[in-house]
């Protein structure tokens, strides 16, 4: 039975799951979440009333949250690119970096983007300032961490890199990474050159006008 993925190509968390699917050539039916397909959105909302995407459906199983979807694929639809190492300690480090990218890169960038989508009278400049400060600290930590590394953990592409790719992609659009942080920039470039993420980025190009802060003319 073919997997179904309820997703939108411009979503960072959807791209995170897509990278894992593309890395291992896993077949799936794309269920596009957009106003043009209200019937698909209704199915999605019925499957997951919290209405957060992506959602993966595998037969009777409904799998939510991008990180859990990737771990599910690792267990039930494995391929040559292993998203988690077999060694428990190394797997713990992968999960640690995955949480870093979700909590300290994706979360603050989404706070800034979300603020831009609000009516002017509901803007939160203090919250945006906090988010920008968190991004600055996260960038600095990551630049030190990436010293001598190619990928996030053990120089093997993993779940952590699936999370890093869209996080750093959109973060640099939202709060530009200091040019002095050369290791972060180099890592972001490597992620953009990875065929699985390059494909996800290309599939989302037509939606760039939706970015509320204005998408830069690059990447």
C-alpha positions in Angstrom: 0.0 0.0 0.0 1.4 3.4 -1.0 2.1 5.9 1.7 0.2 9.2 1.7 1.8 12.4 2.8 -0.4 15.4 3.7 1.8 18.3 3.2 2.6 21.6 1.6 5.9 22.0 -0.3 6.7 25.5 1.2 6.5 24.3 4.8 9.8 23.8 6.5 8.5 20.8 8.5 7.1 19.2 5.4 10.4 19.7 3.6 12.1 17.9 6.6 10.0 14.8 6.0 10.3 15.1 2.3 14.1 14.9 2.5 13.9 11.6 4.3 11.5 10.2 1.7 13.7 11.5 -1.2 16.9 10.2 0.3 15.7 6.7 0.2 13.5 6.9 -2.9 10.3 5.9 -0.9 7.2 6.1 -3.0 4.3 8.1 -1.7 1.1 9.9 -2.8 1.3 13.6 -2.2 -1.9 15.0 -0.6 -1.6 18.7 -1.3 -2.8 20.9 1.5 -4.0 24.1 -0.1 -7.2 26.1 -0.5 -7.4 24.6 -4.0 -8.1 21.1 -2.5 -10.6 21.6 0.3 -11.5 17.9 0.2 -7.9 16.9 1.0 -7.8 19.4 3.8 -11.0 18.0 5.3 -9.4 14.5 5.2 -6.3 15.8 6.9 -8.3 17.6 9.6 -10.2 14.4 10.3 -7.0 12.4 10.6 -5.3 14.9 12.8 -7.6 17.4 14.5 -4.7 19.5 15.7 -4.2 20.4 12.0 -0.4 20.5 12.1 1.4 19.1 9.1 3.0 17.0 7.7 0.9 13.8 8.4 1.9 10.4 7.0 -0.6 7.7 6.5 0.6 4.1 6.1 -2.5 1.8 5.8 -4.3 2.2 9.1 -1.4 4.1 10.8 -1.5 7.8 11.1 1.9 9.3 11.9 2.3 12.9 13.0 5.3 15.2 13.6 8.2 15.4 11.1 10.8 13.9 13.4 8.5 11.0 14.3 7.6 10.5 10.6 11.4 10.2 9.8 11.9 7.7 12.6 8.9 5.7 11.4 10.3 5.5 7.9 13.6 4.5 9.4 11.9 1.6 11.2 9.2 0.5 8.7 10.5 1.6 5.3 14.3 1.5 5.6 16.6 2.4 2.8 20.3 2.7 2.2 20.5 6.1 3.9 20.0 5.4 7.6 18.4 8.3 9.4 19.5 7.1 12.8 22.7 5.2 13.7 22.4 1.8 15.3 24.6 2.7 18.2 22.3 4.2 21.0 24.8 6.9 22.0 25.2 8.1 18.5 21.4 8.0 18.0 21.0 10.1 21.1 23.3 12.7 19.6 21.3 12.8 16.4 18.1 13.3 18.4 19.8 16.1 20.4 20.8 17.9 17.2 17.3 17.4 15.8 15.8 19.1 18.8 18.4 21.9 18.6 17.3 22.7 15.0 13.6 22.5 15.8 13.7 24.4 19.1 16.4 27.0 18.6 16.3 27.6 14.9 12.9 26.7 13.6 10.9 27.9 16.6 12.3 31.5 16.7 12.2 32.0 13.0 8.6 30.9 12.9 7.9 33.4 15.7 9.3 36.2 13.6 7.4 35.0 10.5 4.2 34.5 12.5 4.5 38.0 13.8 4.7 39.4 10.3 1.4 37.7 9.4 -0.5 39.3 12.3 -2.5 42.5 12.0 -0.4 45.5 12.9 -2.1 46.1 16.2 -1.2 42.6 17.3 2.5 42.8 16.5 4.8 41.7 19.3 8.2 43.6 19.0 9.4 42.3 22.3 8.8 38.7 21.3 10.5 39.3 17.9 13.5 40.7 19.6 13.7 37.7 21.9 13.5 35.4 18.9 16.2 37.2 17.1 18.5 37.0 20.1 17.8 33.3 20.4 18.8 32.9 16.7 22.0 34.8 17.2 23.0 32.6 20.1 22.0 29.4 18.2 24.0 30.5 15.1 27.1 31.1 17.3 26.8 27.8 19.0 26.3 25.9 15.8 29.4 27.6 14.2 31.5 26.3 17.0 29.9 22.9 17.0 30.4 22.4 13.2 34.2 22.9 13.4 35.7 19.9 11.5 32.3 18.4 10.7 30.6 17.8 7.4 27.2 16.7 8.7 25.6 17.2 12.1 26.7 13.9 13.7 29.5 11.6 12.8 29.8 12.9 9.2 26.9 10.8 8.2 23.7 12.4 6.8 20.9 11.7 9.3 17.6 12.9 10.8 19.5 15.9 12.3 20.5 17.1 8.8 16.9 16.6 7.6 15.9 19.1 10.3 18.9 21.4 9.7 18.3 21.9 6.0 14.9 23.8 6.0 15.7 25.4 9.4 18.8 27.1 8.2 17.4 27.8 4.8 14.5 29.8 6.1 16.4 31.2 9.1 18.9 33.0 6.9 16.0 34.6 5.0 14.4 35.7 8.3 17.4 36.8 10.4 20.5 36.7 8.2 23.4 34.6 9.5 26.5 36.7 10.2 29.0 36.3 7.4 31.7 35.7 10.0 30.0 32.4 10.9 31.7 30.7 8.0 31.1 27.1 9.2 27.3 27.7 9.4 27.3 29.2 5.9 29.3 26.3 4.6 27.0 23.7 6.2 24.0 25.5 4.8 25.5 25.4 1.3 26.2 21.7 1.6 22.6 21.1 2.6 21.4 23.1 -0.4 23.6 21.0 -2.6 22.2 17.7 -1.2 20.0 16.3 -4.0 17.1 15.5 -1.7 16.9 19.0 -0.3 17.6 20.6 -3.6 14.6 18.8 -4.9 12.4 20.0 -2.0 13.6 23.6 -2.6 12.9 23.5 -6.3 9.4 22.1 -5.7 8.6 25.1 -3.4 10.0 27.8 -5.7 6.6 28.8 -7.1 5.3 29.6 -3.6 8.1 32.1 -2.6 5.8 35.0 -2.9 4.0 33.7 0.1 6.9 34.4 2.4 5.7 37.4 4.4 9.1 39.0 5.0 9.9 38.8 1.3 12.0 36.0 -0.2 15.5 37.0 -1.2 16.6 36.6 -4.8 19.0 33.7 -4.1 19.0 30.1 -3.0 
